[in-house]
C-alpha cells in the first residue's frame, strides 16, 4: 500500500477513535459531574474531566458505534443535549440517595439537640449539621463497600445498549414519571432511617416535660439538653451497625431508577 494512502487511512481511523471517545465522554462526563462523591466540589474539575475521559476510553470499545459524522447540524446539537441530559439524570438519581442520608442526619439532629452544631460541608458546598455530614460519609463508605462504583460502570454500559448514541429518545412521559416516584421512595427511606432515634428522643423529651411539671425545682430543662445529646450519640452509635441493609435497598432502588431513564420508564 502506498505510504501516503496508508497515512490517510490511519488519520481517518484516529479521527474516528477521537470522535467515538468524545461521544462517549458526553454521557459519562455528565453522570460523573452529577453523581455524589466524584461530582462534589471537593474533587477538582480537572480530576473529574480526566476520570471521565479515562472511563470513556475504557468503555468505548465495548459500546455500540456512534453514527458517522455528517457535519455539525441541528441533529448533532440535539444528540449532544440528549447525551448530557441522560447522563445527568442518572447521576442525579444516585445523588438523591446520599441526600436521603443527609436528610436523616438533619432529622436526628433536630431531635437530639445537635442542630446547632453546623459546619461547612466541603462535599455538598453548604453549611449543614455534623450528623448530616456523618451520614453522608457513611453512605459514601457503604457505596464503595457494596461495589457501587462497579455498578455505576455497569449502569453506563447498560444505558448505551438500551439507548445507543444517535437514536431517538424514548417516551418522555415514562421518563418524567420516574423522578416523583423515586423521590417519594427517597423521602420514605430517609424518614425510616431516622425514625428509631426520633421516636426514642421524643419519649425522652416527653419524660423531661412531665418531670418539669412534677418537680420544677430540679430544673430539668438544663438537665435535658446534655442528657439528650449523650443519649442521641449513643443511639447513633447503635444505629451505625444497622445501616447496611436499608442503605443497600436505597442503592438498589437508585440503580433501578437510573436504569429506567434510557428506557423511558
Secondary structure, 3 states (H helix, E strand, C coil): CCHHHHHHHHHHHHHHHHHHHHHHHHHHHHHHHHCCCCCCCCCCHHHHHHHHHHHHHHHHHHCCCCCCCCCCCHHHHHHHHHHHHHHHHHHHHHHHHHHHHHHHHHHHHHHHCCCCCEEEECCCCEEEEHHHHHHHHHHHHHHHHCCHHHHHHHHHHHHHHHCCCCCCCCCHHHHHHHHHHHHHHHHHHHHHHHHHHHHHHHHHHHHHHHHHHHCHHHCHHHHHHHHHHHHHHHHHHHHHCCHHHHHHHHHHHHHHHHHHHCCCC
